[in-house]
């Protein structure tokens, strides 16, 4: 990834951390974490010949626990321009291994389950901010996607595949796909689904198969996102 592109990614993420429009409008109420939360982009993503982005809906409501306090201590200096984006993303490497219920369900589903490499995959949320009671009205989702997530996907990440995690993300993945040539959208379950182990195993096998087909198609066509 060129220095110019890296700076663009950092600038986009920093702009998102300064945005509080939806809260100012009274559409949603702030939780404990009152800053937008950039998501993991593996350092090997930019060199990968087959780029995959997992698109999720939102970061979820935060509680005043040790992890949330540590995140705020990192994200506030980033918002003010005194630290780098990597100072936010690198702690997520270990943090993601604890996400979910039971702890670790997040990476077991998206990384191990999909057969992806953490160093090469990218995650993105439609809405970058958590809200009290996990309330995400359509106006908020549309605004955040237009201002922050669409530019992230279309102008910077430009993946070969977007995995739309959970039904509400489908329409946003499709919007991005219309602007990225040759992209494939794979619809999938959210990692915290309640459909049971049998359904999850079937889902993971299906997505692995879809990813293999997309990778083969990418290799044959020679298409790689810019």
C-alpha positions in Angstrom: 0.0 0.0 0.0 1.4 3.4 -0.9 2.1 6.0 1.7 -0.5 8.2 0.0 -3.2 5.5 0.2 -2.2 4.7 3.8 -2.7 8.4 4.8 -6.0 8.5 3.0 -7.2 5.5 5.1 -6.0 7.2 8.3 -7.7 10.4 7.3 -11.0 8.7 6.6 -10.9 6.9 9.9 -10.0 10.1 11.8 -12.8 12.0 10.1 -15.2 9.2 11.2 -14.1 9.5 14.8 -14.9 13.2 14.8 -18.5 12.7 13.5 -21.3 12.8 16.0 -24.1 13.9 13.7 -26.6 11.2 14.5 -26.3 11.9 18.3 -26.6 15.7 17.7 -29.8 15.1 15.7 -31.2 13.0 18.6 -31.7 9.9 16.5 -29.7 7.8 19.0 -28.1 8.0 22.4 -24.5 7.6 23.3 -23.2 4.5 25.1 -20.0 4.4 27.2 -17.7 4.6 24.1 -18.5 8.0 22.6 -16.2 7.8 19.6 -16.5 5.9 16.3 -14.6 2.6 16.2 -12.5 1.8 13.1 -12.3 -1.9 12.3 -9.4 -4.2 11.6 -7.6 -4.0 8.3 -4.8 -6.6 8.2 -1.3 -5.4 7.3 -1.2 -8.0 4.6 -4.5 -7.0 3.1 -3.0 -4.5 0.6 -0.5 -7.1 -0.8 -3.1 -9.9 -1.1 -4.1 -10.9 -4.6 -7.5 -11.9 -3.3 -9.1 -9.3 -1.0 -12.0 -10.1 1.3 -13.9 -7.7 3.5 -16.4 -8.8 6.1 -19.2 -6.2 6.3 -21.1 -6.1 9.6 -23.8 -3.7 10.8 -22.5 -2.0 14.0 -19.9 -2.3 16.8 -22.6 -2.9 19.5 -23.3 -1.2 22.8 -20.3 -0.7 25.1 -20.1 -1.2 28.8 -17.7 0.6 31.2 -15.3 -2.3 31.5 -11.5 -2.4 31.3 -11.4 -3.1 27.5 -13.8 -0.2 26.7 -11.7 2.2 28.9 -8.5 1.0 27.3 -10.0 1.6 23.8 -11.1 5.1 24.8 -7.6 5.9 26.0 -6.3 5.0 22.5 -9.0 6.3 20.3 -9.1 9.8 21.7 -5.5 10.6 20.9 -6.0 9.2 17.4 -9.0 11.4 16.9 -6.9 14.4 17.9 -4.2 13.4 15.4 -1.4 12.6 18.0 -1.3 8.8 17.3 -1.6 6.6 14.2 -4.4 4.4 13.0 -2.1 1.3 13.6 -2.1 2.2 17.3 -5.9 1.5 17.2 -5.9 -1.5 14.9 -3.0 -3.5 16.3 -4.6 -4.0 19.8 -7.6 -5.4 17.9 -5.4 -8.4 16.8 -5.5 -9.9 20.3 -8.8 -8.2 21.3 -10.8 -9.9 18.5 -9.8 -13.3 19.9 -11.9 -12.5 23.0 -14.9 -11.1 21.2 -18.2 -13.0 21.3 -20.1 -15.2 23.7 -18.4 -17.5 24.5 -15.2 -15.6 24.2 -13.4 -16.3 20.9 -16.6 -17.0 18.9 -15.9 -14.0 16.6 -12.6 -15.2 15.2 -13.6 -18.9 15.3 -16.5 -18.0 13.0 -15.0 -15.4 10.6 -11.4 -16.4 10.5 -11.2 -20.2 11.3 -14.7 -20.9 10.0 -14.3 -19.0 6.7 -10.7 -20.2 6.2 -9.3 -16.7 6.1 -6.1 -15.2 7.4 -6.4 -12.5 10.0 -3.4 -10.7 8.6 -5.0 -10.4 5.1 -8.7 -9.8 5.9 -10.5 -6.5 6.5 -13.6 -5.8 8.6 -16.0 -2.9 8.3 -19.2 -1.8 10.0 -22.0 0.1 8.2 -22.4 2.2 11.4 -19.1 3.1 13.0 -20.5 4.2 16.4 -22.1 2.1 19.1 -25.4 3.3 20.5 -27.3 2.8 23.8 -29.6 -0.2 23.6 -28.1 -1.1 20.2 -30.6 1.1 18.4 -29.7 1.7 14.8 -32.5 3.6 12.8 -32.3 3.4 9.0 -31.5 7.1 8.8 -28.3 6.6 10.9 -27.2 3.6 8.9 -27.7 5.3 5.6 -25.9 8.4 6.7 -22.9 6.6 8.2 -22.6 4.3 5.1 -22.7 7.3 2.7 -20.2 9.4 4.7 -17.8 6.8 5.9 -18.3 3.2 5.0 -18.9 3.5 1.2 -15.8 5.6 0.7 -13.8 3.1 2.8 -15.0 0.2 0.6 -15.1 1.8 -2.8 -12.2 4.2 -2.7 -9.7 2.4 -0.4 -10.3 -1.3 0.3 -11.8 -2.2 -3.1 -12.2 -5.9 -2.3 -12.7 -8.8 -4.6 -15.4 -10.1 -2.2 -17.6 -8.6 0.4 -19.2 -11.0 2.9 -22.4 -9.4 4.1 -22.7 -10.6 7.6 -26.3 -10.7 8.6 -29.4 -9.8 6.6 -29.4 -6.0 7.3 -26.0 -5.6 5.7 -27.0 -7.0 2.3 -28.4 -3.9 0.7 -25.2 -1.9 1.7 -22.9 -4.6 0.3 -24.9 -4.5 -3.0 -24.6 -0.7 -3.1 -20.8 -0.9 -2.8 -20.7 -3.7 -5.4 -22.3 -1.6 -8.0 -19.3 0.8 -7.8 -16.5 -1.8 -7.7 -15.9 -3.7 -11.0 -15.8 -7.5 -10.8 -16.7 -7.7 -7.1 -18.7 -10.6 -5.6 -21.1 -10.3 -2.7 -21.6 -13.4 -0.5 -24.5 -13.2 1.9 -23.9 -14.9 5.3 -25.0 -15.3 8.9 -23.9 -13.0 11.6 -21.4 -14.7 13.9 -23.8 -14.3 16.9 -26.7 -16.1 15.1 -28.9 -18.5 17.1 -29.5 -21.1 14.5 -27.5 -23.8 16.2 -24.3 -25.8 15.5 -25.6 -27.8 12.6 -26.8 -24.7 10.7 -23.5 -23.0 11.5 -21.4 -25.9 10.1 -23.4 -25.9 6.9 -23.1 -22.1 6.6 -19.3 -22.2 7.1 -18.9 -24.9 4.5 -21.1 -22.9 2.0 -19.1 -19.7 2.5 -15.8 -21.6 2.2 -17.0 -23.0 -1.1 -18.2 -19.6 -2.3 -14.9 -18.0 -1.4 -13.0 -20.8 -3.3 -15.1 -20.1 -6.4 -14.5 -16.4 -6.2 -10.8 -16.9 -5.7 -10.6 -19.1 -8.8 -12.6 -16.6 -10.8 -10.3 -13.9 -9.7 -7.2 -15.9 -10.7 -8.6 -16.7 -14.1 -9.7 -13.2 -14.9 -6.6 -11.7 -13.4 -8.7 -9.1 -11.7 -7.3 -7.5 -8.6 -8.6 -4.4 -6.9 -6.5 -1.3 -7.4 
